[in-house]
């Protein structure tokens, strides 16, 4: 374990000493998760695979001060092997110590992943308070989740009030996404750079009720105040939706729908040429997302297989939207796509930028079975399409292509973004250790190759050489204690 990690752990222990000394219950736990990955980044079969190792280390302290008050502190160290805080010209990091041949002893990559306090029945109310840096997970990670696959994972500086009683629950969450220049703001500084209007905040109201159609019905309302991205111009927008998940007969199901409305600043909508708006003004947001899942487990069959059918739709912006001054690309609010849109993470961008804001359709079939005790095999197939047909939207097509030519095609772009298969083998090695093996392949398309040069190694321009498939494989050992 790294020296700085132990130092940080000791420091936090000293800071919490007074609390821990009086606590009725203190529990320590943690995680060690090394993972090796190898993949072809540039969709060119003539280039070599890129292999790298990454690790997550966590140390947790769960404190129960009394029946009403508790705290949770989680230290985390993440990084790739051979990298630390020293930077290459491309922003990647490498492990070095002092000058010349001195030891590599300057690693410094430990921080607080979570640090929050809980108070039950806050001020005698029926609401419990949770305040501090925390993972905010709502409704199966759809709009808010911890993105646990990534080494760093998603956390938020947040305040949460939760009421639960009977078969219902009500929750309010405030997330501070950005505090504009707080470290340099002074009483004498009245400039716009230190105006609260330039902060990034989210307000979430979430309610759920159990016992409806064999499961739970939930609703969510989100106010996103993101004026900071446009110098204080209008970018306040709202997300309203509902989700039903449960079991009817032998079928597991999930249905959800979300609608977004409000403002979208023109310069945050990509390079779309809004004819009626200037870049420092706002356009009207009108976007939607729909998802449905149906699954069945054959418990009496050999290996107890599960088969799930899956469809997700995220709206995109077309020529008519641009002409009308509307922005129709759905924003997933937080980048939770790894769980939903293929494990190769080719569509990770909460604002739809990886699809050039053309929207995304995901048609998938997922299977799972257990060949023997302690082993689980999963196979998922995804077919990806845009929402917008570039063949019928010449303005959007020109912007999405950005003067690039797709290999093997002329002007018939259609909606095809390619397809992906994800194979996963999970072995429960023992009660503390899980070993996961994975392999994925992506079948490219002319549209994907032409609209996604950022997915090419070194951000190269799309060409015939970048129209091959892509492979990715990994092995991960996950120990929790």
C-alpha positions as CSV (number, residue, x, y, z in Angstrom):
1,X,0.0,0.0,0.0
2,X,1.3,3.4,-0.9
3,X,3.0,5.5,1.8
4,X,0.7,8.5,1.3
5,X,-2.4,6.4,1.6
6,X,-1.3,5.3,5.1
7,X,-0.4,8.9,6.0
8,X,-3.8,10.1,4.8
9,X,-5.6,7.3,6.7
10,X,-3.7,8.2,9.9
11,X,-4.5,11.9,9.4
12,X,-8.2,11.3,9.1
13,X,-8.0,9.0,12.1
14,X,-6.5,11.8,14.2
15,X,-9.1,14.3,13.0
16,X,-11.9,11.9,13.9
17,X,-10.3,10.9,17.1
18,X,-12.7,12.7,19.4
19,X,-15.7,11.3,17.7
20,X,-14.4,7.8,17.5
21,X,-13.3,7.7,21.1
22,X,-16.9,8.3,22.2
23,X,-18.6,6.3,19.5
24,X,-20.6,3.3,20.5
25,X,-19.8,1.5,17.2
26,X,-17.0,2.0,14.7
27,X,-16.6,-0.4,11.8
28,X,-13.7,-0.4,9.3
29,X,-13.9,-1.9,5.8
30,X,-12.3,-1.4,2.4
31,X,-11.7,-2.6,-1.1
32,X,-8.7,-3.5,-3.3
33,X,-9.6,-3.7,-7.0
34,X,-6.8,-4.2,-9.6
35,X,-7.9,-4.5,-13.3
36,X,-5.9,-5.2,-16.4
37,X,-7.4,-3.9,-19.7
38,X,-6.3,-4.3,-23.3
39,X,-8.1,-2.7,-26.3
40,X,-7.9,-1.4,-29.8
41,X,-8.7,2.3,-29.5
42,X,-8.5,3.6,-33.1
43,X,-10.7,1.1,-35.0
44,X,-7.7,0.2,-37.2
45,X,-6.8,-3.5,-37.3
46,X,-3.2,-2.6,-38.3
47,X,-2.4,-0.9,-35.0
48,X,-1.4,-2.7,-31.8
49,X,-3.6,-3.2,-28.8
50,X,-3.1,-0.9,-25.8
51,X,-2.7,-2.7,-22.5
52,X,-2.7,-1.0,-19.1
53,X,-3.4,-1.7,-15.5
54,X,-5.5,0.3,-13.1
55,X,-6.2,0.0,-9.4
56,X,-8.8,1.3,-6.9
57,X,-8.0,1.2,-3.2
58,X,-10.6,2.2,-0.6
59,X,-10.5,2.4,3.2
60,X,-13.8,3.1,5.0
61,X,-14.7,4.1,8.5
62,X,-18.4,3.8,9.5
63,X,-19.1,5.6,12.7
64,X,-22.2,5.3,14.9
65,X,-22.0,8.0,17.4
66,X,-25.4,7.2,18.9
67,X,-28.8,6.0,17.8
68,X,-29.4,9.2,15.8
69,X,-26.0,10.4,14.6
70,X,-23.5,8.7,12.4
71,X,-20.7,9.4,9.9
72,X,-19.1,7.7,7.0
73,X,-15.5,8.4,5.7
74,X,-14.1,6.8,2.6
75,X,-10.6,7.3,1.5
76,X,-9.8,6.4,-2.1
77,X,-6.7,6.0,-4.2
78,X,-7.0,5.4,-7.9
79,X,-4.7,5.4,-10.9
80,X,-2.9,3.5,-13.6
81,X,0.2,1.6,-12.9
82,X,3.3,3.6,-13.7
83,X,1.4,7.0,-13.5
84,X,1.1,9.6,-10.8
85,X,0.8,13.4,-10.5
86,X,3.6,14.3,-12.9
87,X,2.2,15.0,-16.4
88,X,3.1,14.2,-19.9
89,X,2.3,16.7,-22.6
90,X,-1.0,15.0,-23.4
91,X,-2.1,15.2,-19.8
92,X,-1.4,11.6,-18.8
93,X,0.7,10.9,-15.7
94,X,3.8,9.0,-15.1
95,X,5.5,7.7,-11.9
96,X,8.7,9.6,-11.1
97,X,10.4,10.7,-7.9
98,X,13.1,13.2,-7.7
99,X,15.6,14.2,-10.4
100,X,17.8,11.7,-12.2
101,X,17.8,8.2,-10.8
102,X,16.2,9.0,-7.4
103,X,13.4,6.7,-6.1
104,X,9.9,7.1,-7.3
105,X,8.6,8.3,-3.9
106,X,6.4,11.2,-4.8
107,X,3.1,9.5,-5.4
108,X,0.3,11.6,-4.1
109,X,-3.1,10.4,-5.3
110,X,-5.3,9.9,-2.2
111,X,-8.4,11.8,-1.5
112,X,-11.8,11.7,0.2
113,X,-14.3,9.9,-2.1
114,X,-17.1,10.2,0.5
115,X,-17.3,12.0,3.8
116,X,-20.8,12.6,5.1
117,X,-22.8,12.8,8.3
118,X,-26.3,11.3,9.0
119,X,-28.9,12.5,11.5
120,X,-32.1,10.6,12.0
121,X,-35.4,12.5,12.5
122,X,-33.7,15.9,11.9
123,X,-35.0,18.4,14.4
124,X,-37.7,16.0,15.5
125,X,-39.2,15.7,12.0
126,X,-39.8,12.5,10.0
127,X,-36.9,13.3,7.7
128,X,-33.4,11.9,8.0
129,X,-30.5,14.2,7.0
130,X,-27.4,13.1,5.0
131,X,-25.0,15.9,4.3
132,X,-21.5,15.9,2.8
133,X,-19.7,14.3,-0.1
134,X,-21.6,11.2,-1.1
135,X,-22.7,8.9,-3.9
136,X,-26.2,9.8,-5.1
137,X,-28.0,6.8,-6.6
138,X,-31.6,7.2,-7.7
139,X,-33.8,4.6,-9.6
140,X,-31.2,2.1,-10.7
141,X,-28.5,4.7,-11.7
142,X,-30.5,6.0,-14.7
143,X,-30.0,9.7,-14.2
144,X,-28.0,9.7,-10.9
145,X,-25.5,7.0,-10.1
146,X,-22.1,6.2,-8.8
147,X,-20.6,4.8,-12.1
148,X,-18.9,2.1,-10.1
149,X,-17.1,0.6,-13.0
150,X,-14.9,3.6,-13.3
151,X,-12.0,3.6,-10.8
152,X,-12.8,7.0,-9.4
153,X,-16.6,6.6,-9.5
154,X,-19.1,9.5,-9.2
155,X,-19.6,11.4,-6.0
156,X,-21.4,14.7,-5.3
157,X,-21.2,17.4,-2.6
158,X,-24.8,17.1,-1.6
159,X,-27.5,17.5,1.1
160,X,-30.3,14.9,1.2
161,X,-33.5,14.8,3.2
162,X,-35.4,11.5,3.2
163,X,-38.7,10.5,4.6
164,X,-39.8,6.8,4.5
165,X,-43.0,5.4,6.0
166,X,-45.2,2.5,5.1
167,X,-44.9,1.7,1.5
168,X,-43.7,5.1,0.3
169,X,-40.6,7.3,0.4
170,X,-40.0,11.0,-0.4
171,X,-36.5,12.5,-0.9
172,X,-35.1,16.0,-1.6
173,X,-31.5,16.3,-2.8
174,X,-29.5,19.4,-3.3
175,X,-26.2,19.0,-5.3
176,X,-23.6,21.7,-5.6
177,X,-22.0,20.9,-8.9
178,X,-19.7,24.0,-9.1
179,X,-19.0,26.9,-6.8
180,X,-17.7,29.7,-9.1
181,X,-14.3,31.0,-7.9
182,X,-15.1,30.6,-4.3
183,X,-11.4,30.5,-3.3
184,X,-10.7,34.0,-4.5
185,X,-14.0,35.8,-4.0
186,X,-13.9,38.7,-1.6
187,X,-16.4,41.1,-0.2
188,X,-15.0,43.9,-2.4
189,X,-15.2,41.7,-5.6
190,X,-18.6,42.3,-7.2
191,X,-17.6,41.0,-10.7
192,X,-19.7,38.5,-12.5
193,X,-17.1,35.8,-12.0
194,X,-18.1,35.6,-8.3
195,X,-21.9,35.9,-8.8
196,X,-24.0,33.0,-7.5
197,X,-25.8,33.0,-10.8
198,X,-22.7,31.5,-12.3
199,X,-22.7,28.4,-10.0
200,X,-24.0,25.0,-11.1
201,X,-26.7,23.5,-8.8
202,X,-29.2,20.7,-9.0
203,X,-32.4,20.3,-7.0
204,X,-34.1,16.9,-7.0
205,X,-37.4,15.7,-5.7
206,X,-38.0,12.0,-5.8
207,X,-40.9,9.9,-4.6
208,X,-41.6,6.2,-4.7
209,X,-44.5,3.9,-3.8
210,X,-44.2,0.1,-3.3
211,X,-46.9,-2.4,-4.2
212,X,-48.0,-1.2,-7.6
213,X,-48.2,-3.7,-10.4
214,X,-45.9,-6.1,-8.7
215,X,-43.2,-3.5,-7.9
216,X,-42.6,0.1,-7.3
217,X,-43.7,3.3,-9.1
218,X,-41.4,6.3,-8.7
219,X,-41.4,9.9,-10.0
220,X,-38.6,12.4,-10.3
221,X,-38.3,16.2,-10.8
222,X,-34.9,17.8,-11.4
223,X,-34.1,21.5,-11.6
224,X,-30.7,22.0,-13.2
225,X,-29.4,25.5,-12.8
226,X,-26.3,25.6,-15.1
227,X,-26.0,29.3,-16.0
228,X,-22.3,29.1,-15.5
229,X,-21.9,27.4,-18.9
230,X,-23.1,30.5,-20.7
231,X,-21.8,33.5,-18.7
232,X,-25.1,33.9,-16.8
233,X,-27.4,33.5,-19.8
234,X,-30.4,31.3,-19.6
235,X,-29.6,27.6,-19.1
236,X,-32.1,26.6,-16.4
237,X,-33.9,23.5,-17.3
238,X,-36.1,20.8,-15.9
239,X,-36.4,17.0,-16.1
240,X,-39.7,15.3,-15.2
241,X,-40.3,11.6,-15.4
242,X,-41.6,8.4,-14.0
243,X,-40.4,4.8,-13.6
244,X,-42.3,1.6,-13.0
245,X,-40.3,-1.6,-12.1
246,X,-41.5,-4.9,-10.9
247,X,-42.5,-8.4,-11.6
248,X,-45.7,-9.6,-13.3
249,X,-46.1,-13.3,-13.4
250,X,-42.9,-14.8,-14.6
251,X,-41.7,-11.6,-16.2
252,X,-39.4,-8.9,-14.8
253,X,-40.0,-5.6,-16.3
254,X,-39.1,-1.9,-16.2
255,X,-40.7,1.0,-18.0
256,X,-39.6,4.7,-17.7
257,X,-40.1,8.0,-19.4
258,X,-38.5,11.4,-18.9
259,X,-39.1,14.8,-20.5
260,X,-36.8,17.8,-20.5
261,X,-37.9,21.4,-21.0
262,X,-36.6,24.9,-20.2
263,X,-33.6,26.6,-21.6
264,X,-30.4,25.5,-23.4
265,X,-27.7,28.0,-24.1
266,X,-26.9,28.0,-27.8
267,X,-23.1,27.7,-27.4
268,X,-23.6,24.6,-25.2
269,X,-25.6,22.8,-28.0
270,X,-22.5,21.9,-30.0
271,X,-21.9,23.7,-33.3
272,X,-25.5,23.7,-34.4
273,X,-26.2,26.8,-36.5
274,X,-29.3,28.2,-34.8
275,X,-30.7,30.7,-37.3
276,X,-32.7,32.8,-34.9
277,X,-30.3,32.9,-31.9
278,X,-26.9,34.2,-31.1
279,X,-24.3,32.1,-29.3
280,X,-24.7,34.0,-26.1
281,X,-28.5,33.5,-25.9
282,X,-30.7,30.5,-25.1
283,X,-32.9,28.2,-27.1
284,X,-35.8,26.1,-26.0
285,X,-35.1,22.6,-24.6
286,X,-37.6,19.9,-25.7
287,X,-36.1,16.4,-25.3
288,X,-37.2,13.0,-24.1
289,X,-36.0,9.6,-23.1
290,X,-37.9,6.3,-23.0
291,X,-36.7,2.9,-21.8
292,X,-38.3,-0.6,-21.5
293,X,-37.0,-3.9,-20.4
294,X,-38.6,-7.4,-20.2
295,X,-36.9,-10.4,-18.8
296,X,-37.6,-13.9,-17.8
297,X,-35.6,-16.4,-15.7
298,X,-36.1,-20.1,-16.5
299,X,-35.5,-21.5,-13.0
300,X,-36.3,-25.1,-13.9
301,X,-34.1,-25.3,-16.9
302,X,-30.4,-26.3,-16.9
303,X,-28.1,-23.5,-15.7
304,X,-31.2,-21.3,-14.8
305,X,-30.8,-19.0,-17.8
306,X,-32.2,-15.4,-17.9
307,X,-33.1,-13.7,-21.1
308,X,-33.8,-9.9,-21.2
309,X,-35.1,-7.7,-24.1
310,X,-34.1,-4.1,-23.9
311,X,-34.8,-0.9,-25.7
312,X,-33.7,2.7,-24.9
313,X,-34.5,5.8,-26.9
314,X,-32.8,9.2,-26.3
315,X,-34.0,12.0,-28.6
316,X,-31.7,14.0,-30.8
317,X,-31.8,17.4,-32.6
318,X,-32.7,17.6,-36.3
319,X,-32.9,20.4,-38.9
320,X,-36.4,21.3,-38.0
321,X,-35.4,21.8,-34.3
322,X,-32.5,24.0,-35.3
323,X,-34.7,26.2,-37.6
324,X,-37.3,26.5,-34.8
325,X,-34.7,27.4,-32.2
326,X,-35.3,24.2,-30.2
327,X,-32.8,21.8,-28.6
328,X,-34.0,18.2,-28.6
329,X,-31.0,16.2,-27.5
330,X,-31.7,14.4,-24.2
331,X,-29.2,15.0,-21.4
332,X,-28.8,12.1,-19.0
333,X,-27.7,14.6,-16.2
334,X,-24.9,12.4,-15.0
335,X,-22.8,10.1,-17.2
336,X,-24.2,6.7,-16.2
337,X,-24.0,5.2,-19.6
338,X,-21.7,2.2,-18.8
339,X,-24.5,0.3,-17.2
340,X,-26.8,0.9,-20.2
341,X,-25.1,1.5,-23.5
342,X,-22.5,-1.2,-23.9
343,X,-19.4,-1.9,-21.8
344,X,-16.9,-0.5,-24.3
345,X,-18.1,3.0,-23.3
346,X,-18.3,4.4,-26.8
347,X,-21.3,6.6,-26.0
348,X,-20.3,8.1,-22.7
349,X,-21.3,11.8,-22.8
350,X,-24.2,13.0,-20.7
351,X,-25.1,15.7,-23.3
352,X,-25.1,13.3,-26.3
353,X,-21.8,14.6,-27.7
354,X,-20.5,11.1,-28.6
355,X,-23.5,10.8,-31.0
356,X,-23.0,14.4,-32.2
357,X,-26.2,15.2,-30.4
358,X,-28.2,13.2,-32.9
359,X,-29.8,11.0,-30.3
360,X,-29.4,7.3,-29.5
361,X,-31.4,4.1,-29.9
362,X,-30.2,1.0,-28.2
363,X,-31.8,-2.3,-29.1
364,X,-30.4,-5.1,-26.9
365,X,-30.8,-8.7,-25.9
366,X,-29.1,-9.8,-22.7
367,X,-28.6,-13.3,-21.4
368,X,-27.2,-14.8,-18.2
369,X,-26.8,-18.3,-16.8
370,X,-24.8,-20.1,-14.2
371,X,-22.7,-23.1,-15.6
372,X,-21.7,-24.2,-12.1
373,X,-21.9,-23.0,-8.5
374,X,-20.0,-19.8,-8.0
375,X,-19.7,-19.0,-11.8
376,X,-22.0,-16.7,-13.8
377,X,-21.7,-16.1,-17.6
378,X,-23.4,-13.1,-19.3
379,X,-23.7,-12.3,-23.0
380,X,-25.2,-8.9,-24.2
381,X,-25.7,-7.8,-27.8
382,X,-26.5,-4.1,-28.6
383,X,-27.6,-2.6,-31.9
384,X,-27.0,1.2,-31.9
385,X,-28.9,3.7,-34.0
386,X,-29.2,7.5,-34.0
387,X,-32.6,9.1,-33.5
388,X,-32.0,11.6,-36.4
389,X,-31.6,10.3,-39.9
390,X,-28.8,12.3,-41.5
391,X,-30.0,11.5,-45.0
392,X,-33.0,13.6,-44.3
393,X,-31.3,16.4,-42.4
394,X,-28.7,18.0,-44.6
395,X,-27.8,20.8,-42.1
396,X,-27.2,18.5,-39.2
397,X,-25.4,16.1,-41.5
398,X,-22.9,18.8,-42.6
399,X,-22.3,19.8,-39.0
400,X,-22.0,16.2,-37.7
401,X,-19.5,15.3,-40.5
402,X,-17.5,18.5,-40.0
403,X,-16.0,18.2,-43.5
404,X,-15.1,14.5,-43.0
405,X,-15.9,11.7,-45.5
406,X,-17.1,8.4,-44.3
407,X,-15.4,5.4,-45.8
408,X,-17.4,3.2,-48.2
409,X,-20.4,5.5,-48.6
410,X,-21.6,8.7,-50.4
411,X,-24.5,10.6,-48.8
412,X,-26.8,7.8,-47.5
413,X,-25.8,8.0,-43.8
414,X,-29.0,6.3,-42.5
415,X,-29.0,5.8,-38.6
416,X,-26.7,2.9,-38.2
417,X,-24.0,3.4,-35.5
418,X,-22.8,-0.2,-35.4
419,X,-23.3,-3.0,-32.9
420,X,-21.5,-4.5,-29.9
421,X,-21.3,-7.8,-28.0
422,X,-20.2,-8.0,-24.4
423,X,-19.2,-11.3,-22.8
424,X,-18.6,-11.4,-19.0
425,X,-17.6,-14.3,-16.8
426,X,-17.9,-13.8,-13.0
427,X,-16.3,-16.1,-10.5
428,X,-17.1,-15.8,-6.8
429,X,-13.6,-17.0,-5.7
430,X,-14.6,-16.9,-2.0
431,X,-16.7,-14.7,0.3
432,X,-14.3,-11.8,0.0
433,X,-13.0,-12.0,-3.6
434,X,-14.7,-11.9,-7.0
435,X,-12.8,-12.4,-10.2
436,X,-14.3,-10.9,-13.4
437,X,-13.3,-11.7,-17.0
438,X,-14.7,-9.7,-19.9
439,X,-14.4,-9.5,-23.7
440,X,-16.2,-7.1,-26.1
441,X,-16.2,-6.5,-29.8
442,X,-17.6,-3.5,-31.7
443,X,-18.7,-3.8,-35.3
444,X,-18.1,-0.4,-36.9
445,X,-20.4,1.5,-39.3
446,X,-19.7,4.3,-41.8
447,X,-21.8,6.7,-39.8
448,X,-19.9,5.9,-36.5
449,X,-16.5,6.2,-38.2
450,X,-17.3,9.5,-39.7
451,X,-18.9,11.1,-36.7
452,X,-16.6,9.9,-34.0
453,X,-12.9,10.8,-34.6
454,X,-12.6,11.4,-30.9
455,X,-12.8,7.6,-30.5
456,X,-9.7,7.2,-32.6
457,X,-6.3,7.0,-31.1
458,X,-4.8,10.5,-31.0
459,X,-8.1,12.0,-32.2
460,X,-7.2,11.2,-35.8
461,X,-9.4,12.1,-38.7
462,X,-11.7,9.4,-39.8
463,X,-10.5,7.5,-42.9
464,X,-10.7,4.0,-44.5
465,X,-8.1,2.9,-42.0
466,X,-10.5,3.7,-39.1
467,X,-13.4,1.7,-40.3
468,X,-12.4,-1.6,-38.7
469,X,-13.9,-3.2,-35.7
470,X,-12.6,-2.8,-32.1
471,X,-11.8,-5.3,-29.4
472,X,-11.5,-4.9,-25.7
473,X,-10.8,-7.4,-22.9
474,X,-10.1,-7.2,-19.2
475,X,-9.5,-9.2,-16.0
476,X,-10.4,-7.7,-12.6
477,X,-10.0,-8.9,-9.1
478,X,-12.4,-7.3,-6.6
479,X,-11.6,-7.9,-2.9
480,X,-13.8,-6.3,-0.2
481,X,-13.1,-6.6,3.4
